[in-house]
Amino acid sequence: MAVSIDDFHNIEIRVGRIVSAEDIPAARNPMYRLVVSFGPEMTKQCVAGIKNFYSKEELPGRLVIAVVNLQPKSVAGVVSECMLLASYDDTRLALLVPDKEMNPGVKVG
């Protein structure tokens, strides 16, 4: 399926900084509830299936790339308001991150 450039422009992607990570005991798959700051004006909650690849202790403070204008969705009883971007294959997952220090909230395009 091809995505038009207009459709792509409707996706809001920003740099965020993970504030906290907590286990979601009710989740069927290993997941975290993350709080991600996108600058002083925007903090969002995210449900992320990255528990098999990252410990919750190593996540706070990390910069990430996320889609921030998704429709909120309840996952395992927790509302997810954004989606972290990652690359993955059958055995590995890597969060997408800026290659330089960037301020949370900066747009990605």
KOLKE-469435 format. One line per field, with one value per residue: x, y, z of N, C-alpha, C, O, CB in turn; residue in one letter. Coordinates in Angstrom, 3 decimals, padded with zeros to 6 digits. Each point is the difference from the previous one (the first is absolute). Glycine has a CB too. Layout:
! residues N
nx	c(X, ...)
ny	c(Y, ...)
nz	c(Z, ...)
cax	c(X, ...)
cay	c(Y, ...)
caz	c(Z, ...)
cx	c(X, ...)
cy	c(Y, ...)
cz	c(Z, ...)
ox	c(X, ...)
oy	c(Y, ...)
oz	c(Z, ...)
cbx	c(X, ...)
cby	c(Y, ...)
cbz	c(Z, ...)
residuo	c(a, ...)
END
This chain:
! residues 109
nx	c(000.843, 001.620, 000.082, -001.305, 002.810, -002.917, 000.794, 002.665, -001.528, -001.732, 002.891, 000.005, 003.125, 000.414, 002.945, -001.849, 002.135, -001.233, -001.356, 000.303, 000.786, -002.875, 000.685, -002.485, -000.137, -001.880, 002.536, -001.447, 002.911, 002.109, -002.000, 002.088, -002.790, 002.388, -000.921, 000.921, 000.817, -001.344, 001.923, -000.583, -002.380, 000.257, -000.054, -000.866, -000.590, 002.077, -001.896, 003.423, -000.868, 003.005, -000.677, 002.082, 001.957, 000.234, 000.834, -002.750, 003.245, 000.078, -002.771, 000.992, 001.183, -001.218, 000.008, -002.699, -000.035, -003.101, -001.635, -000.476, -002.617, -000.510, -003.066, 001.223, 000.429, -001.208, 003.121, -001.679, -002.970, 001.775, -002.009, 002.413, -000.072, 002.105, 000.434, 002.952, 000.524, 001.024, 001.724, -001.650, 001.808, -001.636, 001.479, -000.792, -002.236, 002.200, -002.281, 000.076, 002.405, -000.213, 002.644, -000.547, -000.887, -003.043, -000.842, -001.621, -001.328, 001.947, -002.681, 001.291, -000.134)
ny	c(-001.179, 002.121, 001.352, 002.203, 001.182, 000.067, -002.507, 001.397, 002.562, -001.969, -000.876, 002.409, -001.590, 001.470, -000.867, -001.782, 000.581, -003.226, 002.223, -003.110, -002.695, -000.808, -003.076, 000.551, -002.176, 000.130, -000.864, -002.865, 001.354, 000.306, 002.864, 001.869, 001.221, 001.700, 002.396, 000.721, 002.941, 000.581, 002.253, 000.843, -001.351, -003.305, -001.788, -002.258, -002.050, -001.542, -002.690, -000.402, -003.163, 001.288, -002.646, -001.358, 002.798, 001.152, -001.383, 001.636, 000.769, 001.006, 002.051, 002.374, 001.829, -001.116, 002.817, -001.778, 001.002, 000.449, -000.093, 002.805, -001.030, -003.360, 000.790, 000.164, -003.131, -000.580, -001.377, -001.936, 002.128, 002.258, 002.313, -001.239, 003.463, -001.660, -002.410, 000.135, 000.457, -003.062, -000.390, -002.746, -002.091, -002.000, 001.781, 003.279, 001.792, 002.289, 001.853, 001.092, 001.389, 002.754, -001.513, 002.499, -000.226, 000.190, 002.073, -002.821, 000.941, -000.950, -000.228, -002.937, 001.526)
nz	c(000.000, -002.150, 002.998, -002.296, 000.718, 001.442, 001.764, 000.909, 001.111, 002.088, 001.525, 002.540, -000.616, 003.071, 000.332, 002.224, 002.115, 000.389, 002.267, 000.423, -001.343, 001.679, -000.745, -001.923, 003.012, -002.652, -002.141, -000.924, -000.082, 002.443, 000.273, 001.297, 000.915, -002.035, 002.011, -003.311, 001.548, -003.056, 002.247, 002.782, -001.849, 000.904, 002.953, -002.391, 002.294, -002.100, 000.694, -000.612, -000.808, 001.701, 002.266, -002.065, 000.228, 003.094, 002.941, 000.280, 000.281, -003.143, 000.131, 001.808, -002.536, -002.894, -001.675, -000.637, -002.895, 001.461, -002.697, 002.094, -001.962, 001.379, 000.087, 003.249, -000.793, 003.053, -000.394, 002.441, 000.580, -001.971, -001.538, -002.149, -000.001, -002.146, -001.789, 001.751, -003.202, 000.739, -002.576, 000.760, -001.449, 001.220, 002.348, 000.147, 001.236, -001.183, 001.831, -003.132, 001.926, -001.689, -001.199, 002.376, 003.035, -001.635, 002.299, 000.881, -002.888, -002.535, -002.014, -000.282, -003.076)
cax	c(-000.843, 000.749, -000.465, 000.256, 000.771, -000.961, -000.245, 001.201, 000.055, -000.969, 000.574, 000.855, 001.082, 000.805, 000.976, -000.488, 000.895, -000.732, 000.025, -000.120, -000.405, -000.595, -000.575, -001.456, -000.237, -001.169, 000.269, 000.288, 001.365, 000.828, -000.141, 000.188, -000.708, 001.016, -000.370, 000.976, -000.106, 000.274, 000.193, -000.784, -001.429, -000.631, 000.438, -000.946, 000.166, 000.188, 000.154, 001.021, 000.370, 001.458, 000.505, 000.980, 001.200, 000.514, -000.450, -000.670, 000.978, 000.820, -000.814, -000.148, 001.050, 000.349, -000.727, -000.676, -000.788, -001.354, -001.170, -000.716, -001.397, -000.856, -001.199, 000.294, -000.531, 000.215, 000.738, 000.133, -000.571, 000.765, -000.196, 001.227, -000.254, 001.021, 000.673, 001.434, 000.429, 001.108, 000.283, -000.025, -000.053, -000.542, 000.646, 000.515, -000.779, 000.780, -000.754, 000.580, 000.427, 000.807, 001.425, 000.572, -000.897, -001.038, -000.975, -001.293, -001.013, 000.454, -000.673, 000.771, -000.654)
cay	c(001.179, 001.247, 001.098, 001.278, 000.959, 000.683, -000.900, 000.009, 001.269, -000.049, -000.761, 000.879, -000.766, 000.905, -000.523, -000.014, -000.541, -000.875, 000.481, -001.150, -001.280, -000.893, -001.231, -000.104, -001.387, -000.580, -000.205, -001.379, 000.022, 000.871, 001.406, 001.074, 001.278, 001.044, 001.405, 000.619, 001.454, 000.597, 001.415, 000.475, 000.106, -001.263, -001.277, -001.032, -001.353, -000.925, -001.420, -000.471, -001.405, -000.042, -000.535, -001.065, 000.574, 001.079, -000.024, 001.263, 000.895, 000.668, 000.828, 001.419, 000.891, -000.264, 000.652, -000.916, 000.590, -000.517, 000.601, 000.577, 000.368, -001.170, -000.067, -000.806, -001.359, -000.721, -001.253, -000.628, 000.898, 001.245, 000.789, 000.350, 001.239, 000.197, -001.243, 000.082, -000.637, -000.928, -000.987, -001.318, -001.211, -001.118, -000.175, 001.248, 001.230, 001.192, 001.245, 001.050, 001.134, 000.962, -000.301, 001.093, 000.463, 000.895, 000.362, -000.643, 000.798, 000.351, -000.772, -000.899, -000.019)
caz	c(000.000, -000.083, 000.842, -000.668, 000.784, 000.879, 001.131, 000.830, 000.727, 001.093, 001.109, 000.805, 000.609, 000.822, 000.947, 001.371, 001.025, 000.917, 001.377, 000.896, -000.582, 000.996, -000.512, -000.100, 000.401, -000.663, -001.433, -000.416, -000.501, 000.843, -000.399, 000.976, -000.074, -000.009, -000.060, -000.894, -000.096, -001.300, 000.310, 001.144, -000.314, -000.368, 000.553, -000.406, 000.498, -001.116, 000.288, -000.931, 000.120, -000.107, 001.268, -000.250, -000.605, 000.839, 001.397, 000.327, 000.615, -001.010, -000.892, 000.361, -000.457, -001.403, -001.084, -000.917, -001.077, 000.170, -000.643, 001.141, -000.277, -000.178, 000.819, 001.193, -000.012, 001.244, -000.136, 001.322, 000.991, 000.068, -001.215, -000.701, -000.734, -001.021, -000.372, -000.230, -001.235, 000.215, -001.043, 000.637, -000.810, 000.789, 001.300, 000.574, -000.138, 000.347, -000.060, -000.843, 000.819, -000.758, 000.161, 000.788, 001.068, -000.497, 001.016, -000.131, -000.677, -001.326, -001.045, -000.852, -001.310)
cx	c(000.889, -000.654, 000.337, 000.820, -000.913, -000.326, 001.184, 000.084, -000.991, 000.509, 000.973, 001.014, 000.905, 001.027, -000.631, 001.070, -000.848, 000.215, -000.026, -000.462, -000.505, -000.503, -001.517, -000.348, -001.155, 000.242, 000.300, 001.426, 000.823, -000.018, 000.316, -001.018, 001.082, -000.661, 001.115, -000.272, 000.395, 000.138, -000.930, -001.505, -000.695, 000.702, -001.067, 000.378, 000.055, 000.070, 000.940, 000.385, 001.495, 000.658, 001.036, 001.340, 000.655, -000.493, -000.648, 000.956, 000.823, -000.796, -000.134, 001.219, 000.376, -000.828, -000.580, -000.665, -001.390, -001.004, -000.897, -001.463, -000.863, -001.243, 000.317, -000.697, 000.327, 000.665, 000.223, -000.471, 000.732, -000.184, 001.365, -000.296, 001.027, 000.639, 001.477, 000.333, 001.240, 000.232, 000.069, 000.081, -000.507, 000.564, 000.430, -000.968, 000.895, -000.888, 000.705, 000.271, 000.718, 001.479, 000.765, -001.008, -000.961, -000.950, -001.294, -001.008, 000.375, -000.689, 001.003, -000.728, 000.915)
cy	c(001.244, 001.058, 001.298, 000.906, 000.779, -000.852, 000.012, 001.284, 000.047, -000.772, 000.911, -000.849, 000.981, -000.768, 000.078, -000.513, -000.827, 000.499, -001.175, -001.227, -000.898, -001.255, 000.126, -001.448, -000.674, -000.323, -001.472, -000.137, 000.940, 001.445, 000.917, 001.099, 001.051, 001.370, 000.668, 001.494, 000.439, 001.510, 000.433, 000.027, -001.346, -001.192, -001.015, -001.332, -000.942, -001.422, -000.554, -001.449, -000.203, -000.647, -001.103, 000.539, 001.091, -000.199, 001.341, 000.995, 000.763, 000.970, 001.467, 000.821, -000.184, 000.850, -001.076, 000.813, -000.623, 000.732, 000.478, 000.340, -001.210, 000.128, -000.865, -001.361, -000.662, -001.341, -000.551, 000.938, 001.319, 000.749, 000.375, 001.167, 000.304, -001.351, 000.250, -000.697, -000.839, -000.801, -001.357, -001.098, -001.113, -000.087, 001.288, 001.144, 001.152, 001.225, 000.970, 001.210, 001.004, -000.297, 001.132, 000.370, 001.027, 000.301, -000.777, 000.964, 000.379, -000.919, -000.850, -000.050, -000.516)
cz	c(000.000, 000.886, -000.724, 000.916, 000.939, 001.218, 000.958, 000.826, 001.158, 001.208, 000.743, 000.765, 000.738, 000.825, 001.388, 000.940, 000.960, 001.425, 000.975, -000.771, 001.124, -000.688, -000.108, 000.323, -000.754, -001.476, -000.282, -000.513, 000.876, -000.504, 001.160, -000.243, 000.130, 000.071, -000.784, -000.082, -001.403, 000.167, 001.114, -000.234, -000.219, 000.651, -000.361, 000.633, -001.197, 000.534, -001.054, 000.292, -000.153, 001.221, -000.183, -000.481, 000.841, 001.430, 000.313, 000.652, -001.046, -000.880, 000.422, -000.406, -001.456, -000.950, -000.909, -001.102, 000.090, -000.880, 001.133, -000.277, -000.356, 000.867, 001.218, -000.066, 001.324, -000.298, 001.410, 001.110, 000.168, -001.322, -000.581, -000.922, -001.082, -000.309, -000.238, -001.302, 000.282, -001.262, 000.700, -001.053, 000.912, 001.411, 000.688, -000.230, 000.430, -000.145, -000.934, 000.878, -000.887, 000.221, 000.685, 001.081, -000.592, 001.146, -000.223, -000.616, -001.402, -001.012, -000.780, -001.346, -001.070)
ox	c(000.881, -001.225, 001.137, 000.026, 000.415, -000.095, -000.184, 000.391, 000.152, -000.601, 000.954, -000.353, 000.404, -000.131, -000.607, 000.983, -000.985, 001.132, 000.736, -000.584, 000.654, -000.416, -000.620, 000.027, 000.029, -000.851, 000.714, 000.637, -000.563, 000.461, -000.072, -000.461, 000.669, -001.072, 001.176, -001.128, 001.035, -000.489, -000.816, -000.771, -001.227, 001.192, -001.194, 001.152, -000.735, 000.675, -000.260, 000.304, 000.441, 001.221, 000.896, 000.969, 001.184, -001.164, 000.327, -000.266, 000.468, 000.595, 000.107, 001.143, 000.650, -001.193, 000.616, -000.127, -000.127, 000.173, -000.385, -000.720, -000.922, 000.013, 000.534, -001.109, 001.102, -000.494, 000.645, 000.572, -000.333, 000.134, 000.843, -000.922, -000.142, -000.285, 000.378, -000.620, 000.871, -000.887, 000.376, -000.332, -000.653, -000.630, 000.370, -000.804, 000.702, -000.563, 001.228, -000.848, 000.568, 000.383, 001.207, -001.187, 000.433, -000.138, -000.461, -000.038, -000.868, -000.122, 001.157, -001.220, -000.394)
oy	c(000.140, 000.088, 000.210, -000.184, 000.374, 000.511, 000.054, -000.041, 000.818, 000.058, 000.514, -000.740, 001.025, -001.201, 001.010, -000.601, 000.489, 000.165, -000.014, 000.105, -000.158, 000.046, 000.770, -000.848, -001.215, -000.621, -000.658, -001.036, 000.904, 000.288, -000.373, 000.216, 000.085, 000.207, -000.109, 000.421, -000.404, 000.776, -000.789, 000.034, -000.046, -000.225, 000.267, -000.247, 000.176, -000.255, 000.118, -000.356, -000.758, 000.050, -000.138, -000.754, 000.285, -000.334, 001.014, 001.202, 001.102, 000.708, 000.873, -000.390, 000.869, 000.210, -001.043, 001.220, -001.219, 001.171, -000.786, 000.389, 000.106, 000.661, -001.097, -000.129, 000.157, -000.788, 000.643, 000.016, 000.785, -000.592, 000.577, -000.064, 000.980, -000.998, 000.829, -001.005, 000.394, -000.139, -000.087, 000.198, 000.284, -000.585, -000.028, -000.015, -000.098, 000.250, 000.083, 000.416, -000.384, -000.453, -000.111, -000.301, 000.985, -000.797, -000.126, 001.182, 000.393, -001.205, 000.380, -000.152, -000.081)
oz	c(000.849, 000.082, -000.424, 001.217, 001.097, 001.116, 001.216, 001.166, 000.908, 001.073, -000.584, 000.918, -000.548, 000.234, 000.358, -000.432, 000.554, 000.452, 000.987, -001.079, 001.031, -001.158, 000.733, -000.892, -000.196, -000.636, 000.757, 000.190, 000.617, -001.105, 001.171, -001.121, 001.031, -000.569, 000.350, -000.255, -000.530, -000.821, 000.475, 000.958, -000.079, -000.209, 000.139, 000.355, -000.972, 000.997, -001.198, 001.138, -000.864, 000.148, 000.833, -000.087, -000.174, 000.222, -000.616, -000.001, 000.285, -000.813, -000.860, 000.241, -000.581, 000.218, -000.219, 000.099, 000.114, -000.335, 000.866, 000.920, -000.810, 001.038, -000.164, -000.517, 000.526, -000.806, 000.827, 001.090, 000.888, -001.071, 000.687, -000.814, -000.731, 000.662, -000.828, -000.347, 000.776, -000.841, 001.170, -001.169, 001.004, 000.881, 001.173, -000.932, 001.007, -001.066, -000.013, 000.790, -001.023, 001.078, 000.218, -000.122, -000.598, 000.927, -001.134, 000.342, -000.780, 000.220, -000.176, -000.045, -001.163)
cbx	c(-002.730, 001.963, -000.820, -002.179, 001.261, -000.871, -001.268, 000.778, 000.570, -001.190, -001.209, -001.514, -000.506, -001.798, 002.600, -003.312, 002.607, -000.885, -001.898, 000.071, 001.037, -000.233, 002.515, -000.215, 000.849, -000.560, 000.172, -003.050, -000.215, 001.003, -001.658, 002.914, -002.880, 002.617, -002.484, 001.353, -000.539, -000.770, 001.519, 002.728, 001.746, -001.898, 002.490, -001.577, -000.473, 000.537, -002.067, 000.547, -002.672, -001.336, -003.077, -002.853, -002.177, 001.218, 001.511, -001.878, -000.362, 000.869, -001.329, -002.597, 000.172, 001.824, 000.889, -000.255, 002.181, 000.412, 000.526, 002.886, 001.731, 001.995, -002.068, 001.373, -000.854, -001.504, 000.504, 001.359, -000.445, 001.572, -003.055, 001.788, -000.933, 000.720, -002.498, 001.077, -001.829, 000.377, 000.907, -001.023, 002.572, 000.333, 000.381, 003.138, -002.924, 002.724, -002.097, -000.373, -000.366, -002.196, -001.351, 002.544, 001.337, 000.327, 001.488, 000.552, 000.217, 002.358, -002.917, 002.100, -001.007)
cby	c(-001.387, -000.655, -001.556, -000.031, -000.191, 000.675, -001.500, -001.395, 000.287, 000.097, -002.729, 002.452, -002.826, 002.792, -000.291, 000.260, 001.486, -002.153, 002.133, 001.427, 000.377, 001.910, -002.079, 002.725, 001.840, 001.888, 003.016, 000.724, -001.402, -002.255, -000.264, -000.748, -000.986, -001.687, 000.087, -002.560, 000.661, -002.632, 001.218, 001.304, 002.234, 001.256, 000.823, 001.452, 000.374, 002.025, -000.323, 002.703, 000.134, 002.003, 000.714, -000.761, -000.822, 001.923, -002.649, -002.455, -002.660, -002.711, -002.932, -000.290, -000.869, -002.540, 003.089, -002.913, 001.600, -001.799, -000.719, 000.503, 002.117, -002.085, 001.389, 002.242, -000.318, 001.924, 000.117, -001.369, -002.787, -000.436, 000.326, -002.315, -000.147, 003.388, -001.693, 001.081, 001.500, 000.002, 001.774, 000.731, 000.475, -000.621, -002.122, -000.785, -001.101, -001.346, -000.435, -001.254, -001.084, 002.214, -001.306, 001.175, -001.396, -000.127, 002.421, -002.645, 000.453, 002.020, 001.408, -001.248, 001.971)
cbz	c(000.373, -002.430, 002.586, -002.533, -002.960, -003.100, -002.669, -002.865, -003.014, -002.765, -000.668, -000.698, -001.266, -000.137, -001.810, -000.392, -000.752, -002.024, -001.697, 002.999, -002.928, 002.610, 000.273, -000.869, 002.426, 002.231, -000.942, -000.757, -002.989, 001.653, -002.849, 001.292, -000.033, -000.759, 001.882, -001.075, 002.998, -000.368, -002.830, -000.350, -000.925, -001.956, 001.786, -002.523, 003.147, -002.336, 002.256, -001.360, -000.014, -001.557, 000.169, -000.453, -002.009, -002.199, 001.289, 000.274, 001.670, 000.822, 000.335, 001.670, 002.871, 000.403, 000.328, 001.752, -001.627, 002.669, -002.964, -000.196, 000.033, -001.564, -001.865, 001.856, -003.038, 001.860, -003.003, -001.949, 000.238, 002.679, 000.188, 000.942, 002.768, 000.111, -000.185, 002.820, -002.161, 003.299, -002.658, 003.075, -002.547, -003.001, -002.023, 000.566, -000.584, 000.313, 002.355, -002.865, 003.080, -000.879, -002.256, -001.862, 002.392, -003.290, 001.341, 001.636, 002.954, 000.687, 000.000, 002.040, 001.860)
residuo	c(m, a, v, s, i, d, d, f, h, n, i, e, i, r, v, g, r, i, v, s, a, e, d, i, p, a, a, r, n, p, m, y, r, l, v, v, s, f, g, p, e, m, t, k, q, c, v, a, g, i, k, n, f, y, s, k, e, e, l, p, g, r, l, v, i, a, v, v, n, l, q, p, k, s, v, a, g, v, v, s, e, c, m, l, l, a, s, y, d, d, t, r, l, a, l, l, v, p, d, k, e, m, n, p, g, v, k, v, g)
END
